[in-house]
Amino acid sequence: MTDDRAGDNEGRQDQAWPGAVRWELGAVSGHVSEMLWQCDALRAGKLYQRSVFGTRAEAEEFAVRMRESETDLMFNVEAIKASAVWN
C-alpha cells in the first residue's frame, strides 16, 4: 500500500520549536568556575545516579542527606573539569 501524502513532506525538515528544549542545570547553571563537583551514587558497584554541584560543600551535603535515606547506596564525591560536562 502506498501513501499518496508521502510527497507532501518533501523538502521539509523536522525542527524543534524555539524554546521547546529546556536544560535544567539547577544551581550549577550560574556556576562559572572551571571545576565542578560530581556526586556518584553506586548500588552494587554500578552507577545508579550522578549529580553535579557547584561547590564541594553542596556535593558533600547532598551525599550526607542521601546516605541517611538510601542506606544501600555508596556515594563518591570528586572534582571534575566543567569542560567534561559542557563546552
C-alpha distance (Angstrom), angle and dihedral (degrees) to the residues before:
residue distance angle dihedral
M1 . . .
T2 3.78 . .
D3 3.75 129.2 .
D4 3.79 112.5 -128.5
R5 3.82 89.3 -159.7
A6 3.82 93.1 61.8
G7 3.80 91.6 99.1
D8 3.82 92.0 52.5
N9 3.81 92.6 79.8
E10 3.77 95.9 44.9
G11 3.79 112.1 130.7
R12 3.83 93.9 13.7
Q13 3.77 124.7 112.7
D14 3.77 129.2 -155.8
Q15 3.77 110.4 -109.5
A16 3.78 134.0 176.8
W17 3.77 117.3 -119.0
P18 3.81 112.2 -110.1
G19 3.78 108.4 -95.5
A20 3.82 93.4 17.1
V21 3.80 92.4 111.5
R22 3.80 117.3 66.4
W23 3.76 124.6 -172.1
E24 3.79 111.5 -152.2
L25 3.79 104.7 -157.7
G26 3.79 96.9 154.7
A27 3.78 117.3 -158.7
V28 3.81 91.1 -14.9
S29 3.82 91.2 70.5
G30 3.81 90.8 75.8
H31 3.79 94.1 43.4
V32 3.81 113.6 112.1
S33 3.81 103.1 178.4
E34 3.79 122.0 111.4
M35 3.80 89.6 -125.5
L36 3.80 128.3 67.9
W37 3.78 131.1 178.6
Q38 3.76 120.6 -121.1
C39 3.80 122.9 -159.3
D40 3.80 114.6 -162.7
A41 3.79 120.5 -165.5
L42 3.80 111.7 -153.6
R43 3.78 127.7 -165.8
A44 3.80 117.9 -171.4
G45 3.80 89.3 -12.9
K46 3.82 94.3 -56.3
L47 3.79 127.7 109.6
Y48 3.80 109.2 -99.2
Q49 3.81 101.2 169.0
R50 3.81 137.5 -4.2
S51 3.80 122.9 -157.3
V52 3.80 128.9 -178.6
F53 3.81 125.2 -147.4
G54 3.78 135.9 -175.4
T55 3.80 96.0 -131.3
R56 3.78 137.1 30.2
A57 3.81 90.5 -123.2
E58 3.83 91.1 58.7
A59 3.80 91.7 48.7
E60 3.81 93.4 47.3
E61 3.82 92.1 46.9
F62 3.80 90.1 51.0
A63 3.81 91.2 49.8
V64 3.82 91.9 49.7
R65 3.82 92.6 50.4
M66 3.80 91.9 46.4
R67 3.82 93.5 48.1
E68 3.81 88.1 59.1
S69 3.81 94.2 54.4
E70 3.82 102.1 28.8
T71 3.78 103.4 46.2
D72 3.82 93.8 167.7
L73 3.82 93.8 60.3
M74 3.80 128.3 86.5
F75 3.81 117.4 -146.0
N76 3.77 127.3 -149.6
V77 3.82 121.9 -172.3
E78 3.79 118.9 -165.2
A79 3.80 140.3 159.7
I80 3.81 117.9 -108.7
K81 3.79 133.7 179.3
A82 3.80 114.1 -101.2
S83 3.80 88.8 -131.2
A84 3.82 87.9 65.9
V85 3.82 88.3 64.0
W86 3.81 101.2 38.3
N87 3.79 139.0 -11.8
